[in-house]
Amino acid sequence: MKGSEQALGVMAGAYARLISARPETLLVQMQGHAVVAAAEAEGDDRTGELVRPAG
């Protein structure tokens, strides 16, 4: 378990640095989540298949 906890810490640090350096990245990520959620609420699963690989 220690290795996975260490990997999680490294990933969290990298994500925090990315968001600090390029805050627009978080906005794009959140917009993608919103688009997929709205499409799925309408019964459209295809949009998620197209958006998720781009993230």
C-alpha positions as protocol buffer text, in pm:
chain_id: "A"
residue {
  index: 1
  type: MET
  ca { x: 0 y: 0 z: 0 }
}
residue {
  index: 2
  type: LYS
  ca { x: 289 y: 236 z: 70 }
}
residue {
  index: 3
  type: GLY
  ca { x: 389 y: 250 z: -298 }
}
residue {
  index: 4
  type: SER
  ca { x: 38 y: 342 z: -408 }
}
residue {
  index: 5
  type: GLU
  ca { x: 14 y: 610 z: -138 }
}
residue {
  index: 6
  type: GLN
  ca { x: 345 y: 752 z: -254 }
}
residue {
  index: 7
  type: ALA
  ca { x: 229 y: 749 z: -617 }
}
residue {
  index: 8
  type: LEU
  ca { x: -92 y: 927 z: -515 }
}
residue {
  index: 9
  type: GLY
  ca { x: 111 y: 1195 z: -339 }
}
residue {
  index: 10
  type: VAL
  ca { x: 330 y: 1245 z: -645 }
}
residue {
  index: 11
  type: MET
  ca { x: 25 y: 1273 z: -872 }
}
residue {
  index: 12
  type: ALA
  ca { x: -146 y: 1518 z: -635 }
}
residue {
  index: 13
  type: GLY
  ca { x: 165 y: 1736 z: -630 }
}
residue {
  index: 14
  type: ALA
  ca { x: 193 y: 1732 z: -1008 }
}
residue {
  index: 15
  type: TYR
  ca { x: -176 y: 1821 z: -1045 }
}
residue {
  index: 16
  type: ALA
  ca { x: -143 y: 2109 z: -796 }
}
residue {
  index: 17
  type: ARG
  ca { x: 157 y: 2246 z: -988 }
}
residue {
  index: 18
  type: LEU
  ca { x: -30 y: 2218 z: -1319 }
}
residue {
  index: 19
  type: ILE
  ca { x: -335 y: 2401 z: -1186 }
}
residue {
  index: 20
  type: SER
  ca { x: -114 y: 2670 z: -1029 }
}
residue {
  index: 21
  type: ALA
  ca { x: 79 y: 2725 z: -1351 }
}
residue {
  index: 22
  type: ARG
  ca { x: -215 y: 2693 z: -1589 }
}
residue {
  index: 23
  type: PRO
  ca { x: -545 y: 2758 z: -1407 }
}
residue {
  index: 24
  type: GLU
  ca { x: -739 y: 2743 z: -1734 }
}
residue {
  index: 25
  type: THR
  ca { x: -673 y: 2368 z: -1732 }
}
residue {
  index: 26
  type: LEU
  ca { x: -912 y: 2327 z: -1440 }
}
residue {
  index: 27
  type: LEU
  ca { x: -1180 y: 2530 z: -1620 }
}
residue {
  index: 28
  type: VAL
  ca { x: -1152 y: 2312 z: -1931 }
}
residue {
  index: 29
  type: GLN
  ca { x: -1168 y: 1998 z: -1717 }
}
residue {
  index: 30
  type: MET
  ca { x: -1480 y: 2120 z: -1534 }
}
residue {
  index: 31
  type: GLN
  ca { x: -1647 y: 2220 z: -1861 }
}
residue {
  index: 32
  type: GLY
  ca { x: -1586 y: 1869 z: -1995 }
}
residue {
  index: 33
  type: HIS
  ca { x: -1749 y: 1716 z: -1689 }
}
residue {
  index: 34
  type: ALA
  ca { x: -2049 y: 1948 z: -1724 }
}
residue {
  index: 35
  type: VAL
  ca { x: -2094 y: 1870 z: -2094 }
}
residue {
  index: 36
  type: VAL
  ca { x: -2082 y: 1495 z: -2033 }
}
residue {
  index: 37
  type: ALA
  ca { x: -2320 y: 1515 z: -1735 }
}
residue {
  index: 38
  type: ALA
  ca { x: -2572 y: 1720 z: -1932 }
}
residue {
  index: 39
  type: ALA
  ca { x: -2554 y: 1485 z: -2230 }
}
residue {
  index: 40
  type: GLU
  ca { x: -2595 y: 1176 z: -2011 }
}
residue {
  index: 41
  type: ALA
  ca { x: -2896 y: 1336 z: -1840 }
}
residue {
  index: 42
  type: GLU
  ca { x: -3052 y: 1356 z: -2186 }
}
residue {
  index: 43
  type: GLY
  ca { x: -2969 y: 991 z: -2255 }
}
residue {
  index: 44
  type: ASP
  ca { x: -2665 y: 1060 z: -2476 }
}
residue {
  index: 45
  type: ASP
  ca { x: -2375 y: 833 z: -2383 }
}
residue {
  index: 46
  type: ARG
  ca { x: -2180 y: 902 z: -2702 }
}
residue {
  index: 47
  type: THR
  ca { x: -2067 y: 1248 z: -2595 }
}
residue {
  index: 48
  type: GLY
  ca { x: -1889 y: 1101 z: -2293 }
}
residue {
  index: 49
  type: GLU
  ca { x: -1713 y: 848 z: -2515 }
}
residue {
  index: 50
  type: LEU
  ca { x: -1585 y: 1136 z: -2728 }
}
residue {
  index: 51
  type: VAL
  ca { x: -1492 y: 1379 z: -2449 }
}
residue {
  index: 52
  type: ARG
  ca { x: -1325 y: 1147 z: -2197 }
}
residue {
  index: 53
  type: PRO
  ca { x: -1031 y: 1034 z: -2413 }
}
residue {
  index: 54
  type: ALA
  ca { x: -941 y: 1399 z: -2478 }
}
residue {
  index: 55
  type: GLY
  ca { x: -891 y: 1462 z: -2104 }
}
